[in-house]
Amino acid sequence: MKILVGMSGGVDSSVAALLLKEQGYDVIGATMLTWGKSDFFNNLQNKLNLKETKPMLHGACLCPNEDEDVLQAENIAKKIGIDFHVIDCSKEYEEIVINYFKNEYMQGRTPNPCVKCNRFIKFGAFPELAKKSGLVFDKFATGHYARIETVNGRYLLKRGISPKKDQSYFLYGLSQEQLSNIIMPLGSYTKEQIRDIARSHGLEVADKPDSQDFYNGDYNDIIDAKPKKGNIVDTDGNILGTHMGFWNYTIGQRKGLGVAASAPLYVVELRKNSNEVVVSFKEGALNKGLTAVNVNFSAIDELKEPKKCTVKIRSAQEPKPALISPVDGYKVKVEFEELQNPIAIGQSAVFYDEDIVLGGGIIDEVF
């Protein structure tokens, strides 16, 4: 079987390629380019040059230094003994991920670009463009910490065995067709084990730091909105301070608000029409539940009746007990057993049955 491995130049994807090669597969390595030459990227590059922050941005998914990662991935491929290719996905990345990111922030929502990228770029446009370029392969593999198993003809997405590194939250949007063509060899390993494997094979990326974010710079560089003075208000409408644009804040934020109070204040609402940032003390900021839209179920055909499960609303948290109920085919109501910290509209709610991903959707309302 011939497998194309998406190689980022990091330790995870490098070891994924190595493990598959050792297992006897015919492995090809490829890196996708996300930094293009359009007006958007040129303008962003000019901003970074003025700020002299380019070195700081290294390691993010959206990074002007990706040529360094490409070279590192190519060197790893040579050491492993596999062919290597570069696939330009920058046009698709800008159209699908960048535009979504900007639009969501300007609507007062908090986007999740990794979820969008995985569904439409990393597991969509990337392998599709690789095939169009002439590459022939049977399966596509990545270094994600998640597992895929087949039960009664259905492909189940499962959590990686290491809670600290499990990345299933970002993958809930994958379709059955996509899951059927994917291999994730790292799901049964811990990060420490992967680094040990890299060291034992003399891979130069064994101790390379993880990529931590979509973009390591100022999000305003991407959003490109002109500063606009507005008010920071409490839930009763009292003005507590001012800001220079609601898009500079996220739901749940409690640091850097520039407002003094007797206890920490949390951002609970962003009002795009009035350019107001609404804050509250913690007791008024907690949420009992949410509704999620554009729901994708992977472990079941559809949700026909209320079901107890666990739900994850942030990538770094553990799933919390909740009851999910169908509203219609692509909308689900989620009621948690315990109050949750402020829930951000625009983020993803992912539903789990133990370690199986039932599905997930985009948070559209909170209560």
LOBA-15271 format. One record per residue (C-alpha): x, y, z; residue number from 1. Coordinates in steps of 0.05 Angstrom, whole numbers. Each point is the difference from the previous one (the first is absolute). Example, Ala and Ser with C-alpha at 12.3 -4.5 7.8 and 13.67 -1.06 7.14 Angstrom:
<nodes>
<node <246,-90,156>,1>;
<node <27,69,-13>,2>;
</nodes>
This chain:
<nodes>
<node <0,0,0>,1>;
<node <26,69,-18>,2>;
<node <-11,54,52>,3>;
<node <9,75,-5>,4>;
<node <22,31,66>,5>;
<node <-13,73,14>,6>;
<node <67,24,28>,7>;
<node <4,67,35>,8>;
<node <73,-2,19>,9>;
<node <-18,-17,72>,10>;
<node <14,-62,42>,11>;
<node <-71,-30,-3>,12>;
<node <-8,-3,-76>,13>;
<node <73,-21,-8>,14>;
<node <-9,-60,46>,15>;
<node <-67,-16,-33>,16>;
<node <37,-7,-66>,17>;
<node <55,-41,34>,18>;
<node <-47,-48,34>,19>;
<node <-39,-13,-64>,20>;
<node <64,-12,-39>,21>;
<node <23,-50,53>,22>;
<node <-67,-35,-4>,23>;
<node <13,-15,-73>,24>;
<node <-43,52,-34>,25>;
<node <23,37,-63>,26>;
<node <4,70,29>,27>;
<node <1,68,-34>,28>;
<node <11,64,39>,29>;
<node <-32,67,-17>,30>;
<node <-5,69,31>,31>;
<node <-57,47,-13>,32>;
<node <14,74,-10>,33>;
<node <-48,48,33>,34>;
<node <38,66,-9>,35>;
<node <-14,26,-70>,36>;
<node <15,60,-44>,37>;
<node <-68,33,-4>,38>;
<node <-13,72,22>,39>;
<node <-21,-25,69>,40>;
<node <66,-36,13>,41>;
<node <41,57,-29>,42>;
<node <-35,50,44>,43>;
<node <8,-45,61>,44>;
<node <73,-9,-16>,45>;
<node <10,75,-4>,46>;
<node <-32,9,68>,47>;
<node <46,-52,30>,48>;
<node <61,31,-32>,49>;
<node <-18,66,32>,50>;
<node <-10,-33,68>,51>;
<node <62,-43,-7>,52>;
<node <-39,-58,31>,53>;
<node <13,-51,-54>,54>;
<node <47,-45,42>,55>;
<node <-52,-3,56>,56>;
<node <-52,-28,-47>,57>;
<node <40,-63,-16>,58>;
<node <-37,-65,14>,59>;
<node <-71,24,-10>,60>;
<node <-46,-29,-53>,61>;
<node <-2,68,-35>,62>;
<node <72,20,-3>,63>;
<node <44,40,-49>,64>;
<node <59,-46,18>,65>;
<node <-32,-63,-28>,66>;
<node <58,-9,-49>,67>;
<node <42,-21,61>,68>;
<node <-51,-53,19>,69>;
<node <-2,-25,-72>,70>;
<node <75,-8,0>,71>;
<node <-2,-36,66>,72>;
<node <-55,-47,-24>,73>;
<node <40,-13,-64>,74>;
<node <62,-17,41>,75>;
<node <-40,-48,44>,76>;
<node <-30,-33,-62>,77>;
<node <70,-11,-28>,78>;
<node <24,-30,66>,79>;
<node <-60,-47,3>,80>;
<node <10,-17,-73>,81>;
<node <-65,23,-31>,82>;
<node <-19,46,-58>,83>;
<node <-21,70,18>,84>;
<node <-45,51,-33>,85>;
<node <-28,70,14>,86>;
<node <-74,15,-13>,87>;
<node <-22,73,-4>,88>;
<node <-66,7,38>,89>;
<node <6,75,13>,90>;
<node <-57,21,-46>,91>;
<node <-49,-49,32>,92>;
<node <27,17,69>,93>;
<node <-13,74,-10>,94>;
<node <-69,-10,-30>,95>;
<node <-24,-50,52>,96>;
<node <38,11,65>,97>;
<node <25,72,-1>,98>;
<node <-65,30,-25>,99>;
<node <-40,-41,50>,100>;
<node <46,23,56>,101>;
<node <-8,73,-17>,102>;
<node <-75,-3,-11>,103>;
<node <-13,-36,66>,104>;
<node <39,50,42>,105>;
<node <-36,58,-34>,106>;
<node <-67,-33,17>,107>;
<node <18,-2,74>,108>;
<node <13,-75,-1>,109>;
<node <62,-40,18>,110>;
<node <23,-43,-58>,111>;
<node <35,-67,2>,112>;
<node <46,1,-61>,113>;
<node <30,-68,15>,114>;
<node <-67,-35,-6>,115>;
<node <-13,36,-66>,116>;
<node <69,-16,-26>,117>;
<node <-2,-73,18>,118>;
<node <-67,-12,-34>,119>;
<node <10,40,-64>,120>;
<node <75,9,-9>,121>;
<node <44,-51,37>,122>;
<node <-46,-59,-14>,123>;
<node <-34,31,-60>,124>;
<node <37,46,-48>,125>;
<node <69,-25,18>,126>;
<node <-8,-74,-20>,127>;
<node <-45,20,-58>,128>;
<node <52,49,-28>,129>;
<node <54,-53,12>,130>;
<node <-38,-48,-45>,131>;
<node <-11,54,-52>,132>;
<node <75,12,-1>,133>;
<node <10,-72,-21>,134>;
<node <14,-34,66>,135>;
<node <-31,-69,7>,136>;
<node <-17,-27,69>,137>;
<node <-52,-43,35>,138>;
<node <-4,34,68>,139>;
<node <18,67,32>,140>;
<node <35,3,68>,141>;
<node <16,54,50>,142>;
<node <33,7,68>,143>;
<node <-65,14,38>,144>;
<node <-10,-32,68>,145>;
<node <-66,-34,-14>,146>;
<node <-23,-70,-21>,147>;
<node <-45,-27,-55>,148>;
<node <-34,-67,8>,149>;
<node <-50,-38,-43>,150>;
<node <-62,-30,33>,151>;
<node <-56,-31,-42>,152>;
<node <23,37,-62>,153>;
<node <1,69,35>,154>;
<node <64,38,12>,155>;
<node <5,24,72>,156>;
<node <43,59,20>,157>;
<node <28,-12,70>,158>;
<node <41,40,50>,159>;
<node <75,-10,2>,160>;
<node <21,-41,60>,161>;
<node <39,59,29>,162>;
<node <-50,51,29>,163>;
<node <52,55,-3>,164>;
<node <10,-8,-75>,165>;
<node <-68,-25,-24>,166>;
<node <-19,39,-63>,167>;
<node <-67,-31,-16>,168>;
<node <-35,66,19>,169>;
<node <28,32,-64>,170>;
<node <-20,-59,-44>,171>;
<node <-74,-9,14>,172>;
<node <-20,31,-66>,173>;
<node <31,-55,-42>,174>;
<node <-49,-40,-42>,175>;
<node <-5,-76,-5>,176>;
<node <32,4,-68>,177>;
<node <59,40,27>,178>;
<node <9,-46,60>,179>;
<node <0,-60,-47>,180>;
<node <61,27,-35>,181>;
<node <40,22,60>,182>;
<node <53,-33,44>,183>;
<node <21,30,67>,184>;
<node <59,-41,26>,185>;
<node <13,42,62>,186>;
<node <-67,-9,36>,187>;
<node <26,-57,43>,188>;
<node <63,37,22>,189>;
<node <17,54,50>,190>;
<node <40,62,-21>,191>;
<node <58,-24,42>,192>;
<node <1,-66,-37>,193>;
<node <0,35,-67>,194>;
<node <59,44,20>,195>;
<node <37,-62,24>,196>;
<node <-12,-34,-67>,197>;
<node <26,62,-36>,198>;
<node <62,2,43>,199>;
<node <15,-74,-9>,200>;
<node <-1,10,-75>,201>;
<node <42,63,2>,202>;
<node <-54,46,-26>,203>;
<node <20,73,9>,204>;
<node <-71,21,18>,205>;
<node <-3,-45,62>,206>;
<node <-2,59,48>,207>;
<node <-32,51,-46>,208>;
<node <-54,40,37>,209>;
<node <-72,-13,-18>,210>;
<node <-39,48,-44>,211>;
<node <-47,33,50>,212>;
<node <-47,43,-41>,213>;
<node <-30,18,-66>,214>;
<node <39,66,0>,215>;
<node <50,25,52>,216>;
<node <-5,73,-16>,217>;
<node <-53,53,12>,218>;
<node <-67,-23,-28>,219>;
<node <-12,71,-23>,220>;
<node <53,-11,-52>,221>;
<node <-48,-49,-33>,222>;
<node <-66,33,16>,223>;
<node <25,67,-26>,224>;
<node <-56,41,32>,225>;
<node <10,73,15>,226>;
<node <-2,18,74>,227>;
<node <-68,22,23>,228>;
<node <-13,27,70>,229>;
<node <-55,-34,38>,230>;
<node <-23,-12,71>,231>;
<node <12,-56,50>,232>;
<node <-66,-8,37>,233>;
<node <-28,-45,54>,234>;
<node <-63,-41,-10>,235>;
<node <-42,59,25>,236>;
<node <29,46,-53>,237>;
<node <45,40,47>,238>;
<node <62,25,-35>,239>;
<node <64,-26,34>,240>;
<node <52,20,-52>,241>;
<node <16,4,-73>,242>;
<node <33,-42,-54>,243>;
<node <22,7,-72>,244>;
<node <-41,-55,-33>,245>;
<node <-43,-58,26>,246>;
<node <39,-48,-46>,247>;
<node <60,7,46>,248>;
<node <-36,-40,54>,249>;
<node <-24,-72,8>,250>;
<node <-56,-29,43>,251>;
<node <28,-23,67>,252>;
<node <59,48,-2>,253>;
<node <17,29,68>,254>;
<node <70,28,-10>,255>;
<node <20,63,-35>,256>;
<node <-69,32,4>,257>;
<node <26,66,26>,258>;
<node <-56,5,51>,259>;
<node <10,1,75>,260>;
<node <-50,-37,43>,261>;
<node <-6,-32,69>,262>;
<node <5,-70,-31>,263>;
<node <19,-28,-68>,264>;
<node <-46,19,-58>,265>;
<node <-14,-47,-58>,266>;
<node <-21,18,-71>,267>;
<node <-70,-30,-9>,268>;
<node <-24,33,-64>,269>;
<node <26,37,-61>,270>;
<node <-50,47,-33>,271>;
<node <22,15,-71>,272>;
<node <-56,50,-15>,273>;
<node <14,45,59>,274>;
<node <75,-18,5>,275>;
<node <-9,-17,73>,276>;
<node <38,-51,42>,277>;
<node <-44,-27,56>,278>;
<node <33,-24,64>,279>;
<node <-24,-33,64>,280>;
<node <26,-29,65>,281>;
<node <8,-76,-2>,282>;
<node <-67,-16,32>,283>;
<node <-35,35,-58>,284>;
<node <45,-27,-53>,285>;
<node <-12,-75,8>,286>;
<node <-41,-39,-52>,287>;
<node <-46,-60,8>,288>;
<node <-2,-20,-72>,289>;
<node <3,16,-74>,290>;
<node <-28,-16,-68>,291>;
<node <47,-24,-55>,292>;
<node <-14,5,-74>,293>;
<node <30,-31,-63>,294>;
<node <7,-63,41>,295>;
<node <38,-58,-30>,296>;
<node <-12,-69,30>,297>;
<node <53,-52,-16>,298>;
<node <-15,-57,49>,299>;
<node <-75,0,-13>,300>;
<node <-45,18,-59>,301>;
<node <-39,51,40>,302>;
<node <-21,18,70>,303>;
<node <-73,-23,6>,304>;
<node <-11,9,75>,305>;
<node <34,33,60>,306>;
<node <66,-35,19>,307>;
<node <46,6,59>,308>;
<node <72,8,-20>,309>;
<node <59,46,14>,310>;
<node <12,65,-38>,311>;
<node <63,39,-12>,312>;
<node <-6,75,-14>,313>;
<node <74,17,2>,314>;
<node <58,-39,-28>,315>;
<node <39,2,66>,316>;
<node <-56,-23,46>,317>;
<node <-24,-70,17>,318>;
<node <-70,-17,-26>,319>;
<node <-55,16,50>,320>;
<node <-64,-41,13>,321>;
<node <-60,27,-38>,322>;
<node <-66,-18,-33>,323>;
<node <-3,12,-75>,324>;
<node <-68,5,-34>,325>;
<node <-18,6,-73>,326>;
<node <-31,65,-24>,327>;
<node <1,-19,-73>,328>;
<node <47,-39,-45>,329>;
<node <58,49,7>,330>;
<node <-14,34,66>,331>;
<node <10,-27,70>,332>;
<node <-16,27,70>,333>;
<node <52,-14,54>,334>;
<node <-16,4,74>,335>;
<node <58,-10,48>,336>;
<node <-7,-32,69>,337>;
<node <41,56,29>,338>;
<node <8,73,-17>,339>;
<node <57,15,-48>,340>;
<node <48,59,-7>,341>;
<node <-22,49,-54>,342>;
<node <-13,-37,-65>,343>;
<node <23,33,-64>,344>;
<node <-48,4,-59>,345>;
<node <37,-23,-63>,346>;
<node <41,-53,35>,347>;
<node <-14,-74,-6>,348>;
<node <-39,-46,46>,349>;
<node <23,-72,-9>,350>;
<node <-41,-59,27>,351>;
<node <34,-63,28>,352>;
<node <-24,-69,20>,353>;
<node <59,-19,44>,354>;
<node <58,4,-50>,355>;
<node <-43,-1,-63>,356>;
<node <-16,66,-35>,357>;
<node <-75,0,-13>,358>;
<node <4,65,-38>,359>;
<node <2,74,11>,360>;
<node <-23,68,-24>,361>;
<node <10,75,3>,362>;
<node <-25,35,62>,363>;
<node <-55,48,-22>,364>;
<node <-35,20,65>,365>;
<node <14,-6,74>,366>;
<node <-45,2,61>,367>;
</nodes>
